[in-house]
Each structure stands twice: as structure tokens, then as C-alpha cells.
Amino acid sequence: MARSWRTKLAANAAGVPEGFESLVAPLFRGTTTIFTGARAAVEHWDQRRHAYSYGIHGTPTTLELAGRVSNLEGSFATFILPSGQAAIAAVCLSILSAGDHVLLPDSAYGPAKGFATEILERLGVAWSAYPPLCGEAIHEHLRPDTRLIWCESPGSITMEVQDVPAIVAAAHQRGVPVALDNTYSAGVLFDAFAAGVDISVQALTKYLSGHSDVFLASLSVGTEALYHQIGTTLARLGLAVSPADCSLALRGLQTLAVRLDAIGVSALSVAQWLAARPEITCVLHPALPSCPGHAVWQRDFTGSTGVFSILFRPEIDIENVLDWVDRLGVFKVGYSWGGVTSLAMPYPVVKRQFNVPEGHLVRLHVGLEPTADLIDDLQSAFQKMSASVGSPSP
Ligand SMILES: *Cc1c(COP(=O)(O)O)cnc(C)c1O
């Protein structure tokens, strides 16, 4: 009997020719994997063993992205998650149980600290902040119940470059794993696994995707044991990612090198120009000696990227700083970074327990506009500021 057109609608195959080859990784969508038969059906998160089962664990597009990030970072395996924040939360939920303690650098990404305060504490997990520049003195902050140490280098907003190898050495002596938020380096300018970390997380939202149009993260592990510990937790958290978003990140990867090169050079020029301005007391750019941890950056990093912060003279009040930001035109005011557009974000209150910065802070992200246009934009914002705050003290 001829099948109804209605049946054709539900499962139609036009029989297109085989043999299509493209430079582009194919975009595979799908919630349901079709098995070769009833006995072949399996549902398991471990795609190294079982490849494809339920679509939530990832299609070939997801695994292509995971595999490429894993190759770049030199991980044992890499998972793809829907956002950087989700990856940070997933690491904590995979490793920590009630009664445990976790250490976060004082300079950690704000929402990571928020997760610790608002979620981990409720689940019976204690946390504390440690001074990001402590290096091997991290052992003074370890408690008998500490089960995880986070590093983030350079730190968010205040940009401290951490001595990750020293922290790892001290942590491993006590059997405590170290997870690094490696977003700044795009996973390529700092070799996290050579430094000994157990877990490296990146917000692919930033440089790897690179065009401010996708949320995504990688969660890379150094050992098979962590692969199983984190994989079994992820399987129950339901953090599905869109294969279409993965394909955007795969496109971003192809131009990551040229974008990072251009952004790195331009941002350093802008930072150096800002360092000579009388209104600015300090430029927190890892490649400048004024940045805390600069010597460690020189030792451990192979480049710098586009995000850095500036501190205004303490006598310049917050209203003047906010007006300065508002006079910028090429720099837009917005969160996130790593795209092609330059951004400025004032942080009137920087919440820190250690080394509270003096003077008001603005974080900049340098994108792909010509450096001369960026400097011109900053200069005209300063010109009007000088008129309103008077000439700087000598
Ligand atoms: C942006 C960012 C995150 C969070 O990434 P999302 O994808 O925006 O959730 C985490 N860590 C650092 C250092 C970041 O800059």
C-alpha cells in the first residue's frame, strides 16, 4: 500500500547525493539519535565509549567543538556547556558536597562568588576568598575540609595575574584539586594543563566565539577520573547546548589567531597611551609593570588580550568618571567582552577583601576598530573632563 503523504511528512528522506565535502564542520541538530536496531539502543553520557545516545549529550557538531578545544588545551577531555557561569557552577556541583569548603580568589568573576554565596552556602558548602597574589602561601588558606581551589588569572576587573603553578604545587601536596577560569587567555596564551591544573574552564562566549552573539563554555579536565566525576554530574544537570551555537564557535575558532593578534597589539597601545594620562594613576594591563603579577604574566603567558582596567586619580569623583564614560562614542557601555566592538564599563564599587583599589575603576575591552580612532575617542572624553575637574596636581 502506498504510504500517505502524512507519513512522508513525519519522516521523509529525499535521497540527496552523497559525497559532499566542505571546509565547514557540519551542523547536526537532533534530540533523538536513531539507533541501528532495538538491541543497539543505549542511553549514556559517556560519548568516548557510547558515542551518540540521547541528543542532550551532544551531536557531532558539539563533539567537534569539544575535540578542537581539547586539542588546543591539551586536556584529557572537554565538555561543552551553555555558558561560562554554567561551567563554573557545574564544576562546583560535581566536586563539592555538604560539609566541604572551597577557596575562590578575591578577584574571581563576580557571579562565581554569587553562586558560592547564594547556592553553595545553602547546600552546606562553605567558601572563602583568598588574596589572588598569595602564590604558594595558599596553604595558609587551606582548611582540613577544603576540597577545591579556584584560580582565575588575570582576575576579573582588578586583573591580578596569579602564580598558578605555585598554587597548584601547594594544593596538590594536600590532595586538593585546582580549577582555573582560563577565559582571559582564550585557552591558548596560557597553558593551563602544563601549569598542573586539574580543570580548565573557558567562557567561549568571549574570544573563542568572538562576535558577541553566543553564550557557550568549555570545561576541560586533565584526568579520566575527573572526566567521570564531572560527566556523571553533567548528565543529571540537563545543561543542553545548541549545536547551532557550537557551529558559531567553530567559525570563531578559525579566526581566533588573527583576532587575538590584532586585539593584543591594539589594546597594549591603548593601555600605554592611557598610562601617560595625568588623570590615570594606574593601568591594570598584565603586560605593563603597573599590573599586579606582571612578572608572573611575563613568565607564564605568551601574549595579552584586549581586556584591562584603569584607575582614575582618587580626587576625580564618580560623577566625573561616569560622565567620561558617557562621552565615549567608539567604546560602547556594556558587559561581556571578547567581541569586535570596544567596550567600557565603570565599576563604582569594586568589592574586595584584600587590596581594595584606590580611585574609581573603569574596565575597557579593545576590539577591532583602528587604534587611532580608539585613542581619539578617549582623548576627547578626557579633554572635557580636564575642563570640569581642573588641571591635575603635579
Ligand atoms: C564572562 C566570564 C564568565 C562567564 O561567561 P558567560 O558565558 O557570560 O556566562 C566567566 N568567567 C570569566 C572570567 C568571564 O569573563
The ligand as an ORCA input file, in Angstrom:
! r2SCAN-3c Opt
* xyz 0 1
  C      32.308     36.288     31.074
  C      33.033     35.458     32.043
  C      32.448     34.316     32.585
  C      31.010     33.931     32.300
  O      30.770     33.602     30.987
  P      29.262     33.656     30.420
  O      29.328     32.801     29.206
  O      28.962     35.089     30.140
  O      28.380     33.080     31.482
  C      33.197     33.555     33.453
  N      34.456     33.899     33.769
  C      35.055     34.984     33.268
  C      36.453     35.308     33.663
  C      34.366     35.806     32.400
  O      34.951     36.910     31.930
*
